[in-house]
């Protein structure tokens, strides 16, 4: 008898059975993937246009850099807060609230230049 037990060689990855994802898991993951794609694609659509608009309104380039810097920081910080909300409020409500906020913020983004011009011109007659 040997001092060392014989070891069986590991199974190659090509011979392992595929991991199974229950149908309920797929139904939960797919909407989150779609929300992430839409959210990130909308941010990507703003990236080439915003610097041109800022130049047109003679806003310094460091403000453009600040906007693109703050997005990932805000995204990271808000994800920490939202993860706690999932436990307290529930997944469906948090997703609905997040989509509502994102819609309002993108709507407001369309009026940023008008509001900023009104503020700089001391014209508060909206």
Secondary structure, 3 states (H helix, E strand, C coil): CCCCCCCCCCCCHHHCCCCCCCHHHHHHHHHHHHHHHHHHHHHHHHHHHHHHHHHHCCCCHHHHHHHHHHHHHHHHHHHHHHHHHHHHCCHHHHHHHHHHHHHHHHHHHCCHHHHHHHHHCCCCCC
